[in-house]
Amino acid sequence: MLALRRIIIPYSTLAFPVVIKFSPPKMQAMATSSDAIELEEEKEGEEEKKKRNIFVAGSTGRTGRRIVEKLLSRGFAVRAGATDLDRAGSSLPQSPDLQLVRADVTEGADKLAQAIGGADAVVCATGFRRSWDLFAPWKVDNLGTVNLVEACRKAGVNRFILISSILVNGAAMGQILNPAYIVLNVFGLTLIAKLQAEQYVRKSGINYTIIRPGGLRDEPAAGNIIMEPEDTLYEGSISRDQVADVAVEALECPESFYKVVEIVARADTPNRSIKDLFSSIKQK
C-alpha cells in the first residue's frame, strides 16, 4: 500500500493542502529490478540478432562437415555451400542456424557471391574429387579458390580462412623427392595448384588465415596440436576434428590474422590453447 505524505504549499492562491504520493523504496527497487530484467532480455535478443554468419565452401567434405558442426556448436549461424543439396541435407546436422545453399567454386565469382550472401566470413574447405579429369585439382584447388576470393570482394566479406596442406611449397623446402610431395602432385599437380591459390589469397588484401594441415585422419584426435610457421613441417598427420577446431578458432582470434600456419598432432607435445599457438607464430 502506498504511503502518503501531506505537504502544505504556501501560495496565495492555494489555501488547501496538496497531497503528493511517493513510492516507497521497496517498490522503487522492485521497479528497478524489473527494468533491469527487461533490458537484459532486450540485450540478449539483440545479441541473437547479431549472431555471426559463416559461409563454408566444401561443407559436405570430410573436413568441411566437421567445420560446420563445430561452428553450430559454438553458436555461429552457417551458410553451407554445396554442389549437391540433397547430399548436404542428409550429411549435415539439422539446425535452425544452418542454411543450405548451392555453391560450385568452379562456376565463377558472381554465382558464388550470391551464395555467400550476407555472411561475415568465408571458410574454404574445398578439395577436388577423384576423377579422370587431370585438370580437376587446378579447377577446384586453384581457380576455385580464386573465384571464392573474388566472390568475397563482391559480397563485401573481408575474412577468409583457407584449408590448404603442408608441403605445398615442398620444392622450395628441398622436399621435391619427399614421397608425399611426389604422390600429391602426381595427379594434376595438386600441391602446386594449392600453392598458387595461397599466393592469390595473400596478394588479395583480404584478411586471411591459411591453415596447412598434415596428413588428414578421420579418427578422433590422438595427440596435441603442433603449430609451426609456413614451410617448416614436411611430415606428420592430424585429425580432421582438430583441423576444424583450428579453423573455427581462427575466426575470432586476432592472433591468426594474416598468417600461414602448419599443423600436425603428436602425443608427446604439451597441450596448448589454439589462441596461444597462433600467438607463437611470427609471420614472415
Backbone torsions as a table, in degrees:
resi	resn	phi	psi	omega
1	MET	NA	133.9	-175.3
2	LEU	-71.2	137.6	176.1
3	ALA	-81.7	142.3	-179.2
4	LEU	-116.8	140.7	175.6
5	ARG	-124.2	142.4	179.6
6	ARG	-102.7	124.4	179.8
7	ILE	-123.1	127.3	178.0
8	ILE	-93.2	121.0	179.4
9	ILE	-102.6	109.8	-178.9
10	PRO	-74.3	107.8	178.0
11	TYR	-148.7	143.4	-171.6
12	SER	-57.5	-32.0	-176.6
13	THR	-93.6	-6.3	-178.6
14	LEU	-116.2	109.3	177.8
15	ALA	-111.9	14.1	-178.3
16	PHE	-123.7	155.4	-179.3
17	PRO	-73.0	143.6	176.7
18	VAL	-105.7	128.5	-179.4
19	VAL	-98.5	122.6	178.9
20	ILE	-114.7	132.7	-178.5
21	LYS	-92.6	134.6	176.3
22	PHE	-120.3	136.9	173.8
23	SER	-79.9	130.8	178.2
24	PRO	-64.2	155.9	-178.0
25	PRO	-54.0	-36.8	-178.1
26	LYS	-61.3	-43.3	-178.8
27	MET	-71.1	-34.8	177.2
28	GLN	-63.2	-40.4	179.3
29	ALA	-64.1	-39.3	179.2
30	MET	-64.2	-40.0	179.2
31	ALA	-65.2	-42.5	179.5
32	THR	-62.1	-42.8	179.0
33	SER	-62.0	-42.1	179.5
34	SER	-63.3	-42.9	178.9
35	ASP	-61.6	-40.1	-179.3
36	ALA	-63.1	-40.6	178.7
37	ILE	-63.4	-43.9	179.4
38	GLU	-63.0	-41.6	179.1
39	LEU	-64.3	-39.2	179.2
40	GLU	-65.4	-40.3	178.2
41	GLU	-65.3	-39.9	177.5
42	GLU	-64.1	-40.1	179.5
43	LYS	-63.0	-43.8	179.3
44	GLU	-63.7	-36.9	177.9
45	GLY	-64.5	-40.0	178.6
46	GLU	-66.0	-40.4	179.1
47	GLU	-63.3	-37.3	178.8
48	GLU	-64.0	-39.8	179.7
49	LYS	-66.1	-29.8	-176.1
50	LYS	-92.0	12.3	-179.8
51	LYS	-53.2	127.5	-176.2
52	ARG	-67.5	138.3	-176.7
53	ASN	-110.5	124.4	-175.9
54	ILE	-116.4	129.6	174.9
55	PHE	-92.8	128.9	179.6
56	VAL	-116.2	115.0	174.4
57	ALA	-88.0	136.3	-175.3
58	GLY	78.5	35.4	-172.2
59	SER	-68.9	-19.0	-178.5
60	THR	-97.3	-0.8	176.0
61	GLY	-70.8	169.3	-175.5
62	ARG	-67.3	-29.1	174.6
63	THR	-89.3	-41.8	-179.3
64	GLY	-59.4	-40.3	179.5
65	ARG	-61.9	-40.6	178.9
66	ARG	-66.6	-36.2	177.4
67	ILE	-63.9	-43.3	177.6
68	VAL	-59.7	-46.9	-178.2
69	GLU	-60.9	-43.1	-178.3
70	LYS	-71.6	-34.5	175.9
71	LEU	-61.7	-46.4	179.9
72	LEU	-63.1	-40.8	-179.6
73	SER	-68.3	-22.1	179.6
74	ARG	-92.8	3.3	175.2
75	GLY	91.4	13.3	175.6
76	PHE	-84.7	156.9	165.8
77	ALA	-93.8	146.8	-173.5
78	VAL	-130.2	132.7	166.8
79	ARG	-104.1	107.7	-174.8
80	ALA	-92.4	110.7	178.9
81	GLY	-85.1	131.5	-178.6
82	ALA	-152.1	150.8	177.1
83	THR	-81.2	-23.7	-179.2
84	ASP	-123.8	102.5	-176.4
85	LEU	-70.3	-30.8	177.0
86	ASP	-64.3	-43.8	177.8
87	ARG	-64.1	-40.9	179.3
88	ALA	-62.3	-41.8	-178.5
89	GLY	-64.2	-30.8	-178.4
90	SER	-89.8	-20.9	-175.8
91	SER	-102.9	-21.1	-178.5
92	LEU	-97.3	153.8	-177.6
93	PRO	-67.4	152.4	175.5
94	GLN	-82.1	126.5	-178.8
95	SER	-158.8	141.2	176.0
96	PRO	-66.6	-15.7	180.0
97	ASP	-93.8	4.7	-179.0
98	LEU	-110.0	128.1	176.6
99	GLN	-123.2	126.0	178.8
100	LEU	-91.0	130.9	179.1
101	VAL	-135.0	141.8	178.4
102	ARG	-74.7	130.4	-179.6
103	ALA	-151.9	122.3	176.7
104	ASP	-122.7	113.1	-173.8
105	VAL	-66.2	-13.5	-179.9
106	THR	-87.4	-4.1	-174.3
107	GLU	-94.9	5.8	175.3
108	GLY	103.1	163.8	-172.5
109	ALA	-72.6	-33.5	-175.7
110	ASP	-63.1	-48.2	178.9
111	LYS	-65.9	-37.0	179.1
112	LEU	-66.3	-37.2	178.8
113	ALA	-61.6	-38.2	177.4
114	GLN	-66.1	-38.1	179.6
115	ALA	-68.2	-38.5	179.4
116	ILE	-64.8	-37.7	177.2
117	GLY	58.0	-129.4	-177.9
118	GLY	-97.6	28.7	-179.3
119	ALA	-62.6	152.4	178.9
120	ASP	-90.2	-21.9	-179.1
121	ALA	-157.5	161.9	-179.4
122	VAL	-127.0	134.3	173.0
123	VAL	-114.3	124.2	179.9
124	CYS	-103.4	109.7	178.8
125	ALA	-122.5	33.4	-177.2
126	THR	-78.3	161.8	174.9
127	GLY	-167.7	141.3	-176.7
128	PHE	-68.7	150.3	175.9
129	ARG	-96.2	142.7	-177.9
130	ARG	-55.1	129.1	177.4
131	SER	-156.4	-179.5	177.9
132	TRP	-85.7	2.0	179.4
133	ASP	-83.6	106.1	-178.3
134	LEU	-66.5	-16.6	-179.8
135	PHE	-93.9	0.2	-177.9
136	ALA	-55.6	-46.4	179.0
137	PRO	-60.0	-39.3	-179.0
138	TRP	-68.1	-39.4	-179.3
139	LYS	-66.6	-39.1	-175.3
140	VAL	-92.5	-56.5	-171.6
141	ASP	-75.2	-23.1	177.2
142	ASN	-106.4	-71.6	-175.2
143	LEU	-64.0	-33.9	178.4
144	GLY	-62.8	-41.4	177.7
145	THR	-67.5	-40.0	176.6
146	VAL	-59.2	-45.2	178.7
147	ASN	-59.9	-38.8	-178.8
148	LEU	-67.5	-39.1	177.2
149	VAL	-63.8	-44.5	179.2
150	GLU	-66.0	-33.4	176.1
151	ALA	-65.5	-36.2	176.1
152	CYS	-61.3	-41.6	177.4
153	ARG	-58.7	-46.8	-177.7
154	LYS	-66.6	-34.0	-177.9
155	ALA	-89.0	-3.8	179.5
156	GLY	74.6	29.7	179.7
157	VAL	-99.4	130.9	-175.7
158	ASN	-122.7	26.8	175.6
159	ARG	-136.6	124.5	-170.9
160	PHE	-138.4	122.9	176.3
161	ILE	-111.4	124.4	-179.1
162	LEU	-116.3	127.5	173.4
163	ILE	-92.6	113.8	-177.1
164	SER	-114.1	-129.4	-178.8
165	SER	-162.8	148.7	170.5
166	ILE	-67.0	161.5	179.2
167	LEU	71.2	9.1	177.5
168	VAL	-61.8	-30.5	178.8
169	ASN	-107.7	36.0	-175.4
170	GLY	-57.9	-36.7	-179.0
171	ALA	-62.0	-43.8	179.5
172	ALA	-69.6	-22.7	-179.6
173	MET	-87.1	-1.1	-176.5
174	GLY	78.3	22.2	-176.8
175	GLN	-109.8	25.8	-175.2
176	ILE	-64.1	-23.6	178.2
177	LEU	-99.3	5.4	176.1
178	ASN	-63.8	126.2	-177.7
179	PRO	-52.9	-38.7	-179.7
180	ALA	-65.5	-39.5	179.1
181	TYR	-64.8	-40.0	-179.8
182	ILE	-67.2	-48.0	-177.4
183	VAL	-62.2	-43.2	-176.8
184	LEU	-72.7	-16.6	178.2
185	ASN	-103.0	-10.8	-175.2
186	VAL	-65.3	-27.8	178.3
187	PHE	-109.9	99.5	172.9
188	GLY	75.4	14.1	177.9
189	LEU	54.9	50.7	-173.9
190	THR	-56.9	-48.9	-177.3
191	LEU	-67.2	-35.9	178.1
192	ILE	-66.4	-38.7	177.4
193	ALA	-62.6	-42.3	179.0
194	LYS	-65.5	-38.9	179.9
195	LEU	-64.3	-42.2	177.6
196	GLN	-60.5	-40.4	178.6
197	ALA	-64.5	-44.0	177.8
198	GLU	-56.1	-45.4	-178.0
199	GLN	-62.9	-36.1	178.0
200	TYR	-66.3	-43.5	179.0
201	VAL	-59.4	-44.7	-175.3
202	ARG	-67.9	-28.6	179.9
203	LYS	-90.0	-6.0	-173.0
204	SER	-74.4	-22.1	-175.6
205	GLY	88.6	-7.5	179.6
206	ILE	-75.6	152.5	178.7
207	ASN	-77.1	106.8	-171.2
208	TYR	-115.7	157.9	162.0
209	THR	-135.8	121.9	179.1
210	ILE	-106.8	122.6	-177.0
211	ILE	-110.0	120.8	179.8
212	ARG	-109.9	96.7	178.5
213	PRO	-82.2	158.9	171.8
214	GLY	-77.0	-159.6	179.4
215	GLY	-56.1	130.5	-172.4
216	LEU	-88.2	129.4	179.5
217	ARG	-114.8	139.9	178.3
218	ASP	-80.0	-19.1	-177.8
219	GLU	-70.4	157.1	176.3
220	PRO	-59.4	164.5	-178.6
221	ALA	-56.0	134.2	-180.0
222	ALA	-122.9	16.8	-179.9
223	GLY	-172.8	179.7	178.8
224	ASN	-96.7	154.9	-174.6
225	ILE	-75.5	133.8	168.6
226	ILE	-108.7	128.7	178.8
227	MET	-120.6	129.3	-179.0
228	GLU	-130.4	163.0	176.2
229	PRO	-67.5	169.4	-179.7
230	GLU	-58.8	150.6	176.3
231	ASP	58.9	41.0	179.6
232	THR	-117.5	-49.6	-176.1
233	LEU	-89.4	139.0	178.3
234	TYR	-131.4	5.2	176.2
235	GLU	-155.9	164.2	178.7
236	GLY	118.0	166.2	-178.7
237	SER	-136.7	172.3	-178.1
238	ILE	-160.5	148.0	178.0
239	SER	-70.4	143.2	176.3
240	ARG	-61.7	-30.3	177.2
241	ASP	-60.9	-41.1	-180.0
242	GLN	-70.3	-35.7	175.8
243	VAL	-61.9	-43.2	178.3
244	ALA	-62.6	-40.7	178.2
245	ASP	-59.2	-44.4	-179.1
246	VAL	-65.7	-41.8	-179.2
247	ALA	-63.3	-44.3	-178.4
248	VAL	-69.1	-41.8	178.8
249	GLU	-62.0	-35.8	-178.5
250	ALA	-61.6	-27.7	-177.9
251	LEU	-61.8	-31.4	-176.8
252	GLU	-119.3	21.5	-176.0
253	CYS	-119.7	100.3	179.9
254	PRO	-56.9	-25.1	179.4
255	GLU	-66.0	-12.8	-179.4
256	SER	-94.1	-7.5	-173.2
257	PHE	-64.1	136.4	175.6
258	TYR	55.0	44.5	179.4
259	LYS	-129.7	150.0	170.9
260	VAL	-114.1	122.5	-177.7
261	VAL	-127.3	152.8	176.7
262	GLU	-118.1	137.1	-175.0
263	ILE	-134.1	138.6	168.9
264	VAL	-139.9	176.8	178.2
265	ALA	-127.7	139.7	178.1
266	ARG	-140.6	144.2	-176.5
267	ALA	-72.4	-24.1	-173.8
268	ASP	-95.8	13.5	179.3
269	THR	-105.1	147.2	-180.0
270	PRO	-64.5	151.3	176.9
271	ASN	-82.1	122.5	179.9
272	ARG	-128.9	151.9	177.5
273	SER	-66.8	152.6	179.9
274	ILE	-65.1	-36.1	176.9
275	LYS	-61.2	-42.6	178.6
276	ASP	-63.9	-39.1	178.2
277	LEU	-62.9	-45.7	177.8
278	PHE	-61.3	-39.2	-178.3
279	SER	-63.5	-28.1	-177.2
280	SER	-78.5	-11.6	-176.7
281	ILE	-91.1	124.8	174.7
282	LYS	-102.4	117.6	-176.3
283	GLN	-70.0	142.0	178.8
284	LYS	-70.1	NA	NA
